[in-house]
Amino acid sequence: MTDGRDHEAHFKIDMHEKVCAERYSNLWSAVQRIEATILAHNVTADTRMTALSNRLWALVIGGAGAGFLGLAAVVFHLLTRGKA
């Protein structure tokens, strides 16, 4: 009688192991997909940050250039206004 129960217990354990192996396999593949998605978004975020950084530097350089030209125009005007 215990032989039948042992066989049933081993069958349940084997089925449990198969189910757990399938679940862990699904979890592992989900983790790999999430990791790939995160890496893809990080690359995209880095690209966006580089583009944003380039735009900000262009704005800073453009603003500094415009300020320099404006100051040069004021100095030129102040230096030449008495000669006319």
GUBA-241532 format. One record per atom (N, C-alpha, C): y, z, x; residue number from 1; residue in three letters; atom name. Coordinates in nm, 2 decimals, always signed. Example, Ala and Ser with C-alpha at 12.3 -4.5 7.8 and 13.67 -1.06 7.14 Angstrom:
BEGIN
<node><v>-0.57</v><w>+0.78</w><u>+1.32</u><n>1</n><res>ALA</res><atom>N</atom></node>
<node><v>-0.45</v><w>+0.78</w><u>+1.23</u><n>1</n><res>ALA</res><atom>CA</atom></node>
<node><v>-0.33</v><w>+0.78</w><u>+1.32</u><n>1</n><res>ALA</res><atom>C</atom></node>
<node><v>-0.22</v><w>+0.71</w><u>+1.28</u><n>2</n><res>SER</res><atom>N</atom></node>
<node><v>-0.11</v><w>+0.71</w><u>+1.37</u><n>2</n><res>SER</res><atom>CA</atom></node>
<node><v>+0.00</v><w>+0.79</w><u>+1.29</u><n>2</n><res>SER</res><atom>C</atom></node>
end
This chain:
BEGIN
<node><v>-0.12</v><w>+0.00</w><u>+0.08</u><n>1</n><res>MET</res><atom>N</atom></node>
<node><v>+0.00</v><w>+0.00</w><u>+0.00</u><n>1</n><res>MET</res><atom>CA</atom></node>
<node><v>+0.13</v><w>+0.00</w><u>+0.09</u><n>1</n><res>MET</res><atom>C</atom></node>
<node><v>+0.12</v><w>+0.08</w><u>+0.19</u><n>2</n><res>THR</res><atom>N</atom></node>
<node><v>+0.24</v><w>+0.07</w><u>+0.28</u><n>2</n><res>THR</res><atom>CA</atom></node>
<node><v>+0.26</v><w>-0.06</w><u>+0.35</u><n>2</n><res>THR</res><atom>C</atom></node>
<node><v>+0.15</v><w>-0.13</w><u>+0.36</u><n>3</n><res>ASP</res><atom>N</atom></node>
<node><v>+0.16</v><w>-0.26</w><u>+0.43</u><n>3</n><res>ASP</res><atom>CA</atom></node>
<node><v>+0.24</v><w>-0.36</w><u>+0.35</u><n>3</n><res>ASP</res><atom>C</atom></node>
<node><v>+0.23</v><w>-0.36</w><u>+0.22</u><n>4</n><res>GLY</res><atom>N</atom></node>
<node><v>+0.31</v><w>-0.44</w><u>+0.13</u><n>4</n><res>GLY</res><atom>CA</atom></node>
<node><v>+0.46</v><w>-0.40</w><u>+0.14</u><n>4</n><res>GLY</res><atom>C</atom></node>
<node><v>+0.48</v><w>-0.27</w><u>+0.14</u><n>5</n><res>ARG</res><atom>N</atom></node>
<node><v>+0.62</v><w>-0.22</w><u>+0.15</u><n>5</n><res>ARG</res><atom>CA</atom></node>
<node><v>+0.68</v><w>-0.26</w><u>+0.29</u><n>5</n><res>ARG</res><atom>C</atom></node>
<node><v>+0.60</v><w>-0.25</w><u>+0.39</u><n>6</n><res>ASP</res><atom>N</atom></node>
<node><v>+0.65</v><w>-0.29</w><u>+0.52</u><n>6</n><res>ASP</res><atom>CA</atom></node>
<node><v>+0.69</v><w>-0.44</w><u>+0.53</u><n>6</n><res>ASP</res><atom>C</atom></node>
<node><v>+0.60</v><w>-0.52</w><u>+0.46</u><n>7</n><res>HIS</res><atom>N</atom></node>
<node><v>+0.63</v><w>-0.66</w><u>+0.46</u><n>7</n><res>HIS</res><atom>CA</atom></node>
<node><v>+0.76</v><w>-0.69</w><u>+0.38</u><n>7</n><res>HIS</res><atom>C</atom></node>
<node><v>+0.78</v><w>-0.62</w><u>+0.27</u><n>8</n><res>GLU</res><atom>N</atom></node>
<node><v>+0.90</v><w>-0.64</w><u>+0.19</u><n>8</n><res>GLU</res><atom>CA</atom></node>
<node><v>+1.02</v><w>-0.59</w><u>+0.26</u><n>8</n><res>GLU</res><atom>C</atom></node>
<node><v>+1.01</v><w>-0.48</w><u>+0.34</u><n>9</n><res>ALA</res><atom>N</atom></node>
<node><v>+1.12</v><w>-0.43</w><u>+0.41</u><n>9</n><res>ALA</res><atom>CA</atom></node>
<node><v>+1.16</v><w>-0.53</w><u>+0.52</u><n>9</n><res>ALA</res><atom>C</atom></node>
<node><v>+1.06</v><w>-0.58</w><u>+0.59</u><n>10</n><res>HIS</res><atom>N</atom></node>
<node><v>+1.09</v><w>-0.68</w><u>+0.70</u><n>10</n><res>HIS</res><atom>CA</atom></node>
<node><v>+1.15</v><w>-0.81</w><u>+0.64</u><n>10</n><res>HIS</res><atom>C</atom></node>
<node><v>+1.11</v><w>-0.85</w><u>+0.52</u><n>11</n><res>PHE</res><atom>N</atom></node>
<node><v>+1.17</v><w>-0.96</w><u>+0.45</u><n>11</n><res>PHE</res><atom>CA</atom></node>
<node><v>+1.31</v><w>-0.94</w><u>+0.42</u><n>11</n><res>PHE</res><atom>C</atom></node>
<node><v>+1.34</v><w>-0.82</w><u>+0.37</u><n>12</n><res>LYS</res><atom>N</atom></node>
<node><v>+1.48</v><w>-0.78</w><u>+0.33</u><n>12</n><res>LYS</res><atom>CA</atom></node>
<node><v>+1.57</v><w>-0.78</w><u>+0.46</u><n>12</n><res>LYS</res><atom>C</atom></node>
<node><v>+1.51</v><w>-0.72</w><u>+0.57</u><n>13</n><res>ILE</res><atom>N</atom></node>
<node><v>+1.59</v><w>-0.72</w><u>+0.69</u><n>13</n><res>ILE</res><atom>CA</atom></node>
<node><v>+1.62</v><w>-0.86</w><u>+0.74</u><n>13</n><res>ILE</res><atom>C</atom></node>
<node><v>+1.52</v><w>-0.94</w><u>+0.74</u><n>14</n><res>ASP</res><atom>N</atom></node>
<node><v>+1.53</v><w>-1.08</w><u>+0.79</u><n>14</n><res>ASP</res><atom>CA</atom></node>
<node><v>+1.64</v><w>-1.15</w><u>+0.71</u><n>14</n><res>ASP</res><atom>C</atom></node>
<node><v>+1.63</v><w>-1.14</w><u>+0.57</u><n>15</n><res>MET</res><atom>N</atom></node>
<node><v>+1.73</v><w>-1.20</w><u>+0.49</u><n>15</n><res>MET</res><atom>CA</atom></node>
<node><v>+1.87</v><w>-1.15</w><u>+0.52</u><n>15</n><res>MET</res><atom>C</atom></node>
<node><v>+1.88</v><w>-1.02</w><u>+0.54</u><n>16</n><res>HIS</res><atom>N</atom></node>
<node><v>+2.01</v><w>-0.95</w><u>+0.57</u><n>16</n><res>HIS</res><atom>CA</atom></node>
<node><v>+2.06</v><w>-1.01</w><u>+0.70</u><n>16</n><res>HIS</res><atom>C</atom></node>
<node><v>+1.98</v><w>-1.02</w><u>+0.80</u><n>17</n><res>GLU</res><atom>N</atom></node>
<node><v>+2.02</v><w>-1.08</w><u>+0.93</u><n>17</n><res>GLU</res><atom>CA</atom></node>
<node><v>+2.07</v><w>-1.22</w><u>+0.91</u><n>17</n><res>GLU</res><atom>C</atom></node>
<node><v>+2.00</v><w>-1.30</w><u>+0.83</u><n>18</n><res>LYS</res><atom>N</atom></node>
<node><v>+2.05</v><w>-1.44</w><u>+0.81</u><n>18</n><res>LYS</res><atom>CA</atom></node>
<node><v>+2.18</v><w>-1.45</w><u>+0.74</u><n>18</n><res>LYS</res><atom>C</atom></node>
<node><v>+2.20</v><w>-1.36</w><u>+0.64</u><n>19</n><res>VAL</res><atom>N</atom></node>
<node><v>+2.33</v><w>-1.36</w><u>+0.56</u><n>19</n><res>VAL</res><atom>CA</atom></node>
<node><v>+2.44</v><w>-1.31</w><u>+0.66</u><n>19</n><res>VAL</res><atom>C</atom></node>
<node><v>+2.41</v><w>-1.21</w><u>+0.74</u><n>20</n><res>CYS</res><atom>N</atom></node>
<node><v>+2.52</v><w>-1.16</w><u>+0.83</u><n>20</n><res>CYS</res><atom>CA</atom></node>
<node><v>+2.55</v><w>-1.26</w><u>+0.94</u><n>20</n><res>CYS</res><atom>C</atom></node>
<node><v>+2.45</v><w>-1.33</w><u>+0.99</u><n>21</n><res>ALA</res><atom>N</atom></node>
<node><v>+2.47</v><w>-1.44</w><u>+1.09</u><n>21</n><res>ALA</res><atom>CA</atom></node>
<node><v>+2.56</v><w>-1.55</w><u>+1.03</u><n>21</n><res>ALA</res><atom>C</atom></node>
<node><v>+2.53</v><w>-1.58</w><u>+0.90</u><n>22</n><res>GLU</res><atom>N</atom></node>
<node><v>+2.61</v><w>-1.69</w><u>+0.84</u><n>22</n><res>GLU</res><atom>CA</atom></node>
<node><v>+2.76</v><w>-1.64</w><u>+0.82</u><n>22</n><res>GLU</res><atom>C</atom></node>
<node><v>+2.77</v><w>-1.51</w><u>+0.77</u><n>23</n><res>ARG</res><atom>N</atom></node>
<node><v>+2.91</v><w>-1.46</w><u>+0.75</u><n>23</n><res>ARG</res><atom>CA</atom></node>
<node><v>+2.99</v><w>-1.45</w><u>+0.88</u><n>23</n><res>ARG</res><atom>C</atom></node>
<node><v>+2.92</v><w>-1.40</w><u>+0.99</u><n>24</n><res>TYR</res><atom>N</atom></node>
<node><v>+2.99</v><w>-1.40</w><u>+1.12</u><n>24</n><res>TYR</res><atom>CA</atom></node>
<node><v>+3.02</v><w>-1.53</w><u>+1.17</u><n>24</n><res>TYR</res><atom>C</atom></node>
<node><v>+2.94</v><w>-1.63</w><u>+1.15</u><n>25</n><res>SER</res><atom>N</atom></node>
<node><v>+2.97</v><w>-1.77</w><u>+1.19</u><n>25</n><res>SER</res><atom>CA</atom></node>
<node><v>+3.09</v><w>-1.82</w><u>+1.11</u><n>25</n><res>SER</res><atom>C</atom></node>
<node><v>+3.10</v><w>-1.79</w><u>+0.98</u><n>26</n><res>ASN</res><atom>N</atom></node>
<node><v>+3.21</v><w>-1.83</w><u>+0.90</u><n>26</n><res>ASN</res><atom>CA</atom></node>
<node><v>+3.34</v><w>-1.76</w><u>+0.95</u><n>26</n><res>ASN</res><atom>C</atom></node>
<node><v>+3.33</v><w>-1.63</w><u>+0.98</u><n>27</n><res>LEU</res><atom>N</atom></node>
<node><v>+3.44</v><w>-1.56</w><u>+1.03</u><n>27</n><res>LEU</res><atom>CA</atom></node>
<node><v>+3.49</v><w>-1.61</w><u>+1.16</u><n>27</n><res>LEU</res><atom>C</atom></node>
<node><v>+3.40</v><w>-1.64</w><u>+1.25</u><n>28</n><res>TRP</res><atom>N</atom></node>
<node><v>+3.43</v><w>-1.69</w><u>+1.38</u><n>28</n><res>TRP</res><atom>CA</atom></node>
<node><v>+3.50</v><w>-1.83</w><u>+1.37</u><n>28</n><res>TRP</res><atom>C</atom></node>
<node><v>+3.45</v><w>-1.91</w><u>+1.29</u><n>29</n><res>SER</res><atom>N</atom></node>
<node><v>+3.52</v><w>-2.04</w><u>+1.27</u><n>29</n><res>SER</res><atom>CA</atom></node>
<node><v>+3.66</v><w>-2.03</w><u>+1.21</u><n>29</n><res>SER</res><atom>C</atom></node>
<node><v>+3.67</v><w>-1.93</w><u>+1.12</u><n>30</n><res>ALA</res><atom>N</atom></node>
<node><v>+3.80</v><w>-1.90</w><u>+1.06</u><n>30</n><res>ALA</res><atom>CA</atom></node>
<node><v>+3.90</v><w>-1.85</w><u>+1.17</u><n>30</n><res>ALA</res><atom>C</atom></node>
<node><v>+3.85</v><w>-1.77</w><u>+1.25</u><n>31</n><res>VAL</res><atom>N</atom></node>
<node><v>+3.94</v><w>-1.71</w><u>+1.36</u><n>31</n><res>VAL</res><atom>CA</atom></node>
<node><v>+3.98</v><w>-1.83</w><u>+1.45</u><n>31</n><res>VAL</res><atom>C</atom></node>
<node><v>+3.89</v><w>-1.92</w><u>+1.48</u><n>32</n><res>GLN</res><atom>N</atom></node>
<node><v>+3.92</v><w>-2.03</w><u>+1.57</u><n>32</n><res>GLN</res><atom>CA</atom></node>
<node><v>+4.02</v><w>-2.12</w><u>+1.51</u><n>32</n><res>GLN</res><atom>C</atom></node>
<node><v>+4.01</v><w>-2.14</w><u>+1.37</u><n>33</n><res>ARG</res><atom>N</atom></node>
<node><v>+4.11</v><w>-2.23</w><u>+1.31</u><n>33</n><res>ARG</res><atom>CA</atom></node>
<node><v>+4.25</v><w>-2.16</w><u>+1.31</u><n>33</n><res>ARG</res><atom>C</atom></node>
<node><v>+4.25</v><w>-2.03</w><u>+1.28</u><n>34</n><res>ILE</res><atom>N</atom></node>
<node><v>+4.38</v><w>-1.95</w><u>+1.28</u><n>34</n><res>ILE</res><atom>CA</atom></node>
<node><v>+4.44</v><w>-1.96</w><u>+1.42</u><n>34</n><res>ILE</res><atom>C</atom></node>
<node><v>+4.36</v><w>-1.94</w><u>+1.53</u><n>35</n><res>GLU</res><atom>N</atom></node>
<node><v>+4.41</v><w>-1.95</w><u>+1.66</u><n>35</n><res>GLU</res><atom>CA</atom></node>
<node><v>+4.47</v><w>-2.09</w><u>+1.69</u><n>35</n><res>GLU</res><atom>C</atom></node>
<node><v>+4.40</v><w>-2.19</w><u>+1.65</u><n>36</n><res>ALA</res><atom>N</atom></node>
<node><v>+4.45</v><w>-2.33</w><u>+1.67</u><n>36</n><res>ALA</res><atom>CA</atom></node>
<node><v>+4.58</v><w>-2.35</w><u>+1.60</u><n>36</n><res>ALA</res><atom>C</atom></node>
<node><v>+4.59</v><w>-2.30</w><u>+1.48</u><n>37</n><res>THR</res><atom>N</atom></node>
<node><v>+4.71</v><w>-2.31</w><u>+1.40</u><n>37</n><res>THR</res><atom>CA</atom></node>
<node><v>+4.83</v><w>-2.24</w><u>+1.47</u><n>37</n><res>THR</res><atom>C</atom></node>
<node><v>+4.80</v><w>-2.12</w><u>+1.52</u><n>38</n><res>ILE</res><atom>N</atom></node>
<node><v>+4.90</v><w>-2.04</w><u>+1.58</u><n>38</n><res>ILE</res><atom>CA</atom></node>
<node><v>+4.95</v><w>-2.11</w><u>+1.71</u><n>38</n><res>ILE</res><atom>C</atom></node>
<node><v>+4.86</v><w>-2.16</w><u>+1.78</u><n>39</n><res>LEU</res><atom>N</atom></node>
<node><v>+4.89</v><w>-2.24</w><u>+1.91</u><n>39</n><res>LEU</res><atom>CA</atom></node>
<node><v>+4.98</v><w>-2.36</w><u>+1.87</u><n>39</n><res>LEU</res><atom>C</atom></node>
<node><v>+4.94</v><w>-2.43</w><u>+1.77</u><n>40</n><res>ALA</res><atom>N</atom></node>
<node><v>+5.01</v><w>-2.55</w><u>+1.73</u><n>40</n><res>ALA</res><atom>CA</atom></node>
<node><v>+5.16</v><w>-2.51</w><u>+1.68</u><n>40</n><res>ALA</res><atom>C</atom></node>
<node><v>+5.17</v><w>-2.40</w><u>+1.61</u><n>41</n><res>HIS</res><atom>N</atom></node>
<node><v>+5.30</v><w>-2.36</w><u>+1.57</u><n>41</n><res>HIS</res><atom>CA</atom></node>
<node><v>+5.38</v><w>-2.31</w><u>+1.69</u><n>41</n><res>HIS</res><atom>C</atom></node>
<node><v>+5.32</v><w>-2.24</w><u>+1.78</u><n>42</n><res>ASN</res><atom>N</atom></node>
<node><v>+5.39</v><w>-2.20</w><u>+1.90</u><n>42</n><res>ASN</res><atom>CA</atom></node>
<node><v>+5.45</v><w>-2.32</w><u>+1.98</u><n>42</n><res>ASN</res><atom>C</atom></node>
<node><v>+5.37</v><w>-2.42</w><u>+1.99</u><n>43</n><res>VAL</res><atom>N</atom></node>
<node><v>+5.42</v><w>-2.54</w><u>+2.06</u><n>43</n><res>VAL</res><atom>CA</atom></node>
<node><v>+5.54</v><w>-2.60</w><u>+1.99</u><n>43</n><res>VAL</res><atom>C</atom></node>
<node><v>+5.53</v><w>-2.61</w><u>+1.85</u><n>44</n><res>THR</res><atom>N</atom></node>
<node><v>+5.63</v><w>-2.66</w><u>+1.77</u><n>44</n><res>THR</res><atom>CA</atom></node>
<node><v>+5.76</v><w>-2.57</w><u>+1.78</u><n>44</n><res>THR</res><atom>C</atom></node>
<node><v>+5.74</v><w>-2.44</w><u>+1.78</u><n>45</n><res>ALA</res><atom>N</atom></node>
<node><v>+5.85</v><w>-2.35</w><u>+1.79</u><n>45</n><res>ALA</res><atom>CA</atom></node>
<node><v>+5.91</v><w>-2.36</w><u>+1.93</u><n>45</n><res>ALA</res><atom>C</atom></node>
<node><v>+5.83</v><w>-2.38</w><u>+2.04</u><n>46</n><res>ASP</res><atom>N</atom></node>
<node><v>+5.89</v><w>-2.40</w><u>+2.17</u><n>46</n><res>ASP</res><atom>CA</atom></node>
<node><v>+5.97</v><w>-2.52</w><u>+2.17</u><n>46</n><res>ASP</res><atom>C</atom></node>
<node><v>+5.92</v><w>-2.63</w><u>+2.11</u><n>47</n><res>THR</res><atom>N</atom></node>
<node><v>+6.00</v><w>-2.76</w><u>+2.11</u><n>47</n><res>THR</res><atom>CA</atom></node>
<node><v>+6.13</v><w>-2.74</w><u>+2.03</u><n>47</n><res>THR</res><atom>C</atom></node>
<node><v>+6.12</v><w>-2.67</w><u>+1.92</u><n>48</n><res>ARG</res><atom>N</atom></node>
<node><v>+6.24</v><w>-2.65</w><u>+1.84</u><n>48</n><res>ARG</res><atom>CA</atom></node>
<node><v>+6.34</v><w>-2.56</w><u>+1.92</u><n>48</n><res>ARG</res><atom>C</atom></node>
<node><v>+6.29</v><w>-2.46</w><u>+1.99</u><n>49</n><res>MET</res><atom>N</atom></node>
<node><v>+6.38</v><w>-2.37</w><u>+2.07</u><n>49</n><res>MET</res><atom>CA</atom></node>
<node><v>+6.44</v><w>-2.45</w><u>+2.18</u><n>49</n><res>MET</res><atom>C</atom></node>
<node><v>+6.37</v><w>-2.54</w><u>+2.25</u><n>50</n><res>THR</res><atom>N</atom></node>
<node><v>+6.43</v><w>-2.62</w><u>+2.35</u><n>50</n><res>THR</res><atom>CA</atom></node>
<node><v>+6.54</v><w>-2.71</w><u>+2.30</u><n>50</n><res>THR</res><atom>C</atom></node>
<node><v>+6.51</v><w>-2.77</w><u>+2.18</u><n>51</n><res>ALA</res><atom>N</atom></node>
<node><v>+6.61</v><w>-2.86</w><u>+2.12</u><n>51</n><res>ALA</res><atom>CA</atom></node>
<node><v>+6.73</v><w>-2.78</w><u>+2.08</u><n>51</n><res>ALA</res><atom>C</atom></node>
<node><v>+6.71</v><w>-2.66</w><u>+2.02</u><n>52</n><res>LEU</res><atom>N</atom></node>
<node><v>+6.82</v><w>-2.58</w><u>+1.99</u><n>52</n><res>LEU</res><atom>CA</atom></node>
<node><v>+6.90</v><w>-2.53</w><u>+2.11</u><n>52</n><res>LEU</res><atom>C</atom></node>
<node><v>+6.83</v><w>-2.50</w><u>+2.21</u><n>53</n><res>SER</res><atom>N</atom></node>
<node><v>+6.90</v><w>-2.46</w><u>+2.34</u><n>53</n><res>SER</res><atom>CA</atom></node>
<node><v>+6.98</v><w>-2.57</w><u>+2.40</u><n>53</n><res>SER</res><atom>C</atom></node>
<node><v>+6.92</v><w>-2.69</w><u>+2.39</u><n>54</n><res>ASN</res><atom>N</atom></node>
<node><v>+7.00</v><w>-2.81</w><u>+2.44</u><n>54</n><res>ASN</res><atom>CA</atom></node>
<node><v>+7.12</v><w>-2.84</w><u>+2.36</u><n>54</n><res>ASN</res><atom>C</atom></node>
<node><v>+7.11</v><w>-2.82</w><u>+2.23</u><n>55</n><res>ARG</res><atom>N</atom></node>
<node><v>+7.23</v><w>-2.84</w><u>+2.14</u><n>55</n><res>ARG</res><atom>CA</atom></node>
<node><v>+7.33</v><w>-2.74</w><u>+2.17</u><n>55</n><res>ARG</res><atom>C</atom></node>
<node><v>+7.29</v><w>-2.61</w><u>+2.19</u><n>56</n><res>LEU</res><atom>N</atom></node>
<node><v>+7.39</v><w>-2.51</w><u>+2.22</u><n>56</n><res>LEU</res><atom>CA</atom></node>
<node><v>+7.46</v><w>-2.53</w><u>+2.35</u><n>56</n><res>LEU</res><atom>C</atom></node>
<node><v>+7.38</v><w>-2.57</w><u>+2.45</u><n>57</n><res>TRP</res><atom>N</atom></node>
<node><v>+7.45</v><w>-2.60</w><u>+2.58</u><n>57</n><res>TRP</res><atom>CA</atom></node>
<node><v>+7.55</v><w>-2.72</w><u>+2.57</u><n>57</n><res>TRP</res><atom>C</atom></node>
<node><v>+7.51</v><w>-2.82</w><u>+2.49</u><n>58</n><res>ALA</res><atom>N</atom></node>
<node><v>+7.60</v><w>-2.93</w><u>+2.47</u><n>58</n><res>ALA</res><atom>CA</atom></node>
<node><v>+7.73</v><w>-2.88</w><u>+2.40</u><n>58</n><res>ALA</res><atom>C</atom></node>
<node><v>+7.71</v><w>-2.79</w><u>+2.30</u><n>59</n><res>LEU</res><atom>N</atom></node>
<node><v>+7.83</v><w>-2.74</w><u>+2.23</u><n>59</n><res>LEU</res><atom>CA</atom></node>
<node><v>+7.92</v><w>-2.66</w><u>+2.32</u><n>59</n><res>LEU</res><atom>C</atom></node>
<node><v>+7.85</v><w>-2.58</w><u>+2.41</u><n>60</n><res>VAL</res><atom>N</atom></node>
<node><v>+7.93</v><w>-2.49</w><u>+2.50</u><n>60</n><res>VAL</res><atom>CA</atom></node>
<node><v>+8.00</v><w>-2.58</w><u>+2.60</u><n>60</n><res>VAL</res><atom>C</atom></node>
<node><v>+7.94</v><w>-2.68</w><u>+2.66</u><n>61</n><res>ILE</res><atom>N</atom></node>
<node><v>+8.00</v><w>-2.77</w><u>+2.75</u><n>61</n><res>ILE</res><atom>CA</atom></node>
<node><v>+8.11</v><w>-2.86</w><u>+2.69</u><n>61</n><res>ILE</res><atom>C</atom></node>
<node><v>+8.08</v><w>-2.90</w><u>+2.57</u><n>62</n><res>GLY</res><atom>N</atom></node>
<node><v>+8.18</v><w>-2.98</w><u>+2.49</u><n>62</n><res>GLY</res><atom>CA</atom></node>
<node><v>+8.30</v><w>-2.89</w><u>+2.46</u><n>62</n><res>GLY</res><atom>C</atom></node>
<node><v>+8.28</v><w>-2.77</w><u>+2.42</u><n>63</n><res>GLY</res><atom>N</atom></node>
<node><v>+8.39</v><w>-2.68</w><u>+2.39</u><n>63</n><res>GLY</res><atom>CA</atom></node>
<node><v>+8.47</v><w>-2.65</w><u>+2.51</u><n>63</n><res>GLY</res><atom>C</atom></node>
<node><v>+8.40</v><w>-2.62</w><u>+2.62</u><n>64</n><res>ALA</res><atom>N</atom></node>
<node><v>+8.47</v><w>-2.60</w><u>+2.75</u><n>64</n><res>ALA</res><atom>CA</atom></node>
<node><v>+8.55</v><w>-2.72</w><u>+2.79</u><n>64</n><res>ALA</res><atom>C</atom></node>
<node><v>+8.50</v><w>-2.84</w><u>+2.78</u><n>65</n><res>GLY</res><atom>N</atom></node>
<node><v>+8.57</v><w>-2.96</w><u>+2.82</u><n>65</n><res>GLY</res><atom>CA</atom></node>
<node><v>+8.69</v><w>-2.98</w><u>+2.73</u><n>65</n><res>GLY</res><atom>C</atom></node>
<node><v>+8.67</v><w>-2.96</w><u>+2.60</u><n>66</n><res>ALA</res><atom>N</atom></node>
<node><v>+8.79</v><w>-2.98</w><u>+2.51</u><n>66</n><res>ALA</res><atom>CA</atom></node>
<node><v>+8.90</v><w>-2.87</w><u>+2.54</u><n>66</n><res>ALA</res><atom>C</atom></node>
<node><v>+8.86</v><w>-2.75</w><u>+2.57</u><n>67</n><res>GLY</res><atom>N</atom></node>
<node><v>+8.95</v><w>-2.65</w><u>+2.61</u><n>67</n><res>GLY</res><atom>CA</atom></node>
<node><v>+9.03</v><w>-2.68</w><u>+2.74</u><n>67</n><res>GLY</res><atom>C</atom></node>
<node><v>+8.95</v><w>-2.73</w><u>+2.83</u><n>68</n><res>PHE</res><atom>N</atom></node>
<node><v>+9.02</v><w>-2.77</w><u>+2.96</u><n>68</n><res>PHE</res><atom>CA</atom></node>
<node><v>+9.11</v><w>-2.89</w><u>+2.94</u><n>68</n><res>PHE</res><atom>C</atom></node>
<node><v>+9.07</v><w>-2.99</w><u>+2.86</u><n>69</n><res>LEU</res><atom>N</atom></node>
<node><v>+9.17</v><w>-3.10</w><u>+2.83</u><n>69</n><res>LEU</res><atom>CA</atom></node>
<node><v>+9.29</v><w>-3.05</w><u>+2.75</u><n>69</n><res>LEU</res><atom>C</atom></node>
<node><v>+9.27</v><w>-2.96</w><u>+2.66</u><n>70</n><res>GLY</res><atom>N</atom></node>
<node><v>+9.39</v><w>-2.91</w><u>+2.58</u><n>70</n><res>GLY</res><atom>CA</atom></node>
<node><v>+9.48</v><w>-2.83</w><u>+2.68</u><n>70</n><res>GLY</res><atom>C</atom></node>
<node><v>+9.42</v><w>-2.75</w><u>+2.76</u><n>71</n><res>LEU</res><atom>N</atom></node>
<node><v>+9.51</v><w>-2.68</w><u>+2.86</u><n>71</n><res>LEU</res><atom>CA</atom></node>
<node><v>+9.58</v><w>-2.77</w><u>+2.95</u><n>71</n><res>LEU</res><atom>C</atom></node>
<node><v>+9.51</v><w>-2.87</w><u>+3.00</u><n>72</n><res>ALA</res><atom>N</atom></node>
<node><v>+9.57</v><w>-2.97</w><u>+3.09</u><n>72</n><res>ALA</res><atom>CA</atom></node>
<node><v>+9.69</v><w>-3.04</w><u>+3.02</u><n>72</n><res>ALA</res><atom>C</atom></node>
<node><v>+9.67</v><w>-3.07</w><u>+2.89</u><n>73</n><res>ALA</res><atom>N</atom></node>
<node><v>+9.78</v><w>-3.14</w><u>+2.81</u><n>73</n><res>ALA</res><atom>CA</atom></node>
<node><v>+9.90</v><w>-3.05</w><u>+2.80</u><n>73</n><res>ALA</res><atom>C</atom></node>
<node><v>+9.87</v><w>-2.92</w><u>+2.77</u><n>74</n><res>VAL</res><atom>N</atom></node>
<node><v>+9.98</v><w>-2.82</w><u>+2.76</u><n>74</n><res>VAL</res><atom>CA</atom></node>
<node><v>+10.06</v><w>-2.81</w><u>+2.89</u><n>74</n><res>VAL</res><atom>C</atom></node>
<node><v>+9.98</v><w>-2.80</w><u>+3.00</u><n>75</n><res>VAL</res><atom>N</atom></node>
<node><v>+10.05</v><w>-2.79</w><u>+3.13</u><n>75</n><res>VAL</res><atom>CA</atom></node>
<node><v>+10.13</v><w>-2.92</w><u>+3.16</u><n>75</n><res>VAL</res><atom>C</atom></node>
<node><v>+10.07</v><w>-3.03</w><u>+3.14</u><n>76</n><res>PHE</res><atom>N</atom></node>
<node><v>+10.14</v><w>-3.16</w><u>+3.16</u><n>76</n><res>PHE</res><atom>CA</atom></node>
<node><v>+10.26</v><w>-3.16</w><u>+3.08</u><n>76</n><res>PHE</res><atom>C</atom></node>
<node><v>+10.26</v><w>-3.12</w><u>+2.95</u><n>77</n><res>HIS</res><atom>N</atom></node>
<node><v>+10.38</v><w>-3.12</w><u>+2.87</u><n>77</n><res>HIS</res><atom>CA</atom></node>
<node><v>+10.48</v><w>-3.03</w><u>+2.92</u><n>77</n><res>HIS</res><atom>C</atom></node>
<node><v>+10.44</v><w>-2.91</w><u>+2.96</u><n>78</n><res>LEU</res><atom>N</atom></node>
<node><v>+10.54</v><w>-2.81</w><u>+3.01</u><n>78</n><res>LEU</res><atom>CA</atom></node>
<node><v>+10.60</v><w>-2.86</w><u>+3.14</u><n>78</n><res>LEU</res><atom>C</atom></node>
<node><v>+10.52</v><w>-2.93</w><u>+3.22</u><n>79</n><res>LEU</res><atom>N</atom></node>
<node><v>+10.58</v><w>-2.97</w><u>+3.35</u><n>79</n><res>LEU</res><atom>CA</atom></node>
<node><v>+10.67</v><w>-3.09</w><u>+3.34</u><n>79</n><res>LEU</res><atom>C</atom></node>
<node><v>+10.65</v><w>-3.18</w><u>+3.24</u><n>80</n><res>THR</res><atom>N</atom></node>
<node><v>+10.73</v><w>-3.30</w><u>+3.22</u><n>80</n><res>THR</res><atom>CA</atom></node>
<node><v>+10.84</v><w>-3.29</w><u>+3.12</u><n>80</n><res>THR</res><atom>C</atom></node>
<node><v>+10.85</v><w>-3.19</w><u>+3.04</u><n>81</n><res>ARG</res><atom>N</atom></node>
<node><v>+10.95</v><w>-3.18</w><u>+2.93</u><n>81</n><res>ARG</res><atom>CA</atom></node>
<node><v>+11.09</v><w>-3.17</w><u>+2.98</u><n>81</n><res>ARG</res><atom>C</atom></node>
<node><v>+11.12</v><w>-3.12</w><u>+3.10</u><n>82</n><res>GLY</res><atom>N</atom></node>
<node><v>+11.26</v><w>-3.11</w><u>+3.14</u><n>82</n><res>GLY</res><atom>CA</atom></node>
<node><v>+11.31</v><w>-3.24</w><u>+3.21</u><n>82</n><res>GLY</res><atom>C</atom></node>
<node><v>+11.22</v><w>-3.33</w><u>+3.24</u><n>83</n><res>LYS</res><atom>N</atom></node>
<node><v>+11.27</v><w>-3.45</w><u>+3.31</u><n>83</n><res>LYS</res><atom>CA</atom></node>
<node><v>+11.32</v><w>-3.56</w><u>+3.22</u><n>83</n><res>LYS</res><atom>C</atom></node>
<node><v>+11.30</v><w>-3.55</w><u>+3.10</u><n>84</n><res>ALA</res><atom>N</atom></node>
<node><v>+11.34</v><w>-3.66</w><u>+3.01</u><n>84</n><res>ALA</res><atom>CA</atom></node>
<node><v>+11.48</v><w>-3.66</w><u>+2.98</u><n>84</n><res>ALA</res><atom>C</atom></node>
end
